[in-house]
Structures are given as structure tokens and as C-alpha cells.
Amino acid sequence: MIDSYASGPGRRSVVRGGLAGAAALLLAHAAPGSAAASGVPGSAGRAGATVPLLPAPTGPYPVGARVLHLVDRSRPDPWEPAAGARELMVTVLRPAVPGRRLPRLPHLTPLAAETFAELGPRIRPWLPAAGVDWAATLAHARVGARPLPGRRPVLLYSPGGGDARTMGTSLATDLASHGWTVVTVDHPGDTSEVELPGERPGRPRVRTTSLGPVIDTATFRTMIETRVADLRFVLDALGVRRAGLYGHSAGGTAVAQALFEDRRFAAAVNLEGYLDHVDGALFPVAREGTDRPLLLAGTDGYRDARLDRSWAALLAHGGPVARRQLGSTSHWVFTDYAALVPQFQTAGLMTAAGRAEMVGPADPGVTVPAVRALVRSFFARHLPR
């Protein structure tokens, strides 16, 4: 189900602590009965393929889902000029009235799943090239469920470069189950794949990434500037006056810079995104600091000198900025891959080395709750329900 929301020129987007020990973060327990959190592979899908399972949310509220198509007619698409106005796809997840007869949200649409099955292993070479039924996985959210009455604080999610918003479904659904309205945002052109409504000249129905294997300074600058403009536009389009942000990798870079540029953003979590350009020039948020809360969360498996340097530049300004690190983990532990990759290894579709490269060796029954608790506790302090 895809709803549309077209924005005209009147809704114009304007562009312009120390490390925590991993042990403290990794003491959380897996949700009871969560097969994905324990690394148990899902049921057999088409032709015996593995159906990966997403871990269930832990909050008291059922979650409803709505998919929106947003069009910013004030901006051309920066990656494909023939595509015309900038288009976004977002998923809104929010506390809902129980409705068990309503369909669950697919993790990937059938067309997106077909594309990702081919493209995913090329972008993330550790992923299985076959044996996964990507179209069969369901999120723990009901399409069309009526939202609970009352105003809810809003959080926006920006995925990593080369990843789709769908790979942040587990964390977003958990946050929604605890009382936030969460909007996951795709950034067409640098996301792996995104299905848009219909097909027209200059733009296919399933749009794939325009990124190559090497990201130069100009390309990275375009990525982040476009993402910041996208996030600001989503606030305009949805009529939101105050929100939080969290993002992974390039999405983490973007949310930190969006926090700096737009005071409607009250707090942000940067999940292992650099705060400098490829050439080493610092983003303004790192160069000048921020007066609003910003959490820098990383892993021991991905940490490097560039990340340390750019994060240290921001931390040197003081203010409400903190840094945390998870042990025995790696870069994609902040995404749905934290639960999916161990299932692939258990099913014999991935090696232990591939798992370590993507999410680290730690048990997902520990890492999934740890990441959820880290992000949830931050927003509970700075953007409470």
C-alpha cells in the first residue's frame, strides 16, 4: 500500500563523554520467544529458501504502518536529472489500536525484494547470493492500523549509504512500540533499491543506487547535502515542528549535520557516521559544535583513525555530546542485519568471517536489545513520550 503526498512550491525545503564499556551495553537480554534475536533461522520459503525473521518489538503498544510517497517540487533530483522533481519514500510507524486481522507490513515489497536479491550481494559482498526468500519476511507492524489518539514525539531515520530504509525496520518498530512515531526515510539515488509508485519516462518503478564502489569528495558532499535537504523536507511535508533524528553510517553523518542546520531537530543519534568529508574537511557540526543533544554510537569492529578524529573534533567543543561504543560488534549491528546475518550463518549461507565483517561475533540475543536500549534511553531523556 503506497499513499502519495505531493508538495508544491509553498512547502519548500531550505538547504543551507568518553567511551562506555561494552559490558554495560551488552548485559541486556533477548526478548522471550524471539527467534531472530537468538539467531535461529526462519522457516523455509520458496523452493526451500530461508525466510529470515525480524525480532519482535518490546514495547507495550501494537504498531501500525503507513507508506508515503513524498514529492518535493522545489528541488530537482541530484542523481538523475531526467527523473524530475525529488521523490522520497517513507514509512510511518506509530503506536496503534490493536488489529490482528490487518496485514503485516512486508519487510521488502516483491519488486524491491527481487532487485535486492541480485543487487544486495554486490553492494555487501558477504551476503548470500542465493538461498534467501527476501520477499517473505514480515515486519511486526500492521498496515492500516488506526493510530492511538494523542500526540506522539516524532523521530526520523536515515539509513546508511547503499542501504534502504527497510534495513532499519526492527529498531524503528521497537521505538514505535514504546510510544514514538518513527518515520524511516529512503534517499533515492544512494539507497540500494526503492520502489516508487508507477513508472514514467526518466524514472523506473524500482530505482537502484547511483553510487559506485569508490565515493569521492564531491559524491559524498552530494549525498549528505541531499539527505539533509530530504530530512528537512519530510518535516515540511508532514507538518512536524519538532523531531528527533537517528541515522546509520552516511545517515548518521546526515542527521548530525541536520541537527546543526535546523533547530526543529531537538536531538540526534549518529550511529557510526563520519563527521568529515573524504578529503578530511570537517562538517560544520564537528567544526563548530552543537547546543542540542547528540549521541555518537560506534563499534569496536569498525572504529578507525578517521572516525576518531572527526568525532574528537566535535567532542572537543563540549556541550551535550556523548560517545558510546559496543564491543564484539561491527558496522551493521545498528541495522536489521544484526538479526538477519546470524540466521544466514546458522543456515549455512554465510561464513563466520562474513558475519564478523558485517555485525561482529556477539550474539544477536545480546546486541539487538543493546542497540535498542541505547537509542531508546537517549530519546527517553531528550524527546520523551
PyMOL commands that set and color helices and strands:
alter all, ss='L'
color gray80, all
select helices_A, chain A and resi 22-25+36-38+46-48+81-83+110-123+134-136+165-177+217-238+250-261+284-288+305-315+331-334+337-346+352-358+364-382
alter helices_A, ss='H'
color red, helices_A
select strands_A, chain A and resi 3-7+63-76+85-95+104-106+138-143+154-158+181-185+193-195+206-208+243-248+265-271+294-299+321-326
alter strands_A, ss='S'
color yellow, strands_A
deselect
rebuild
show_as cartoon
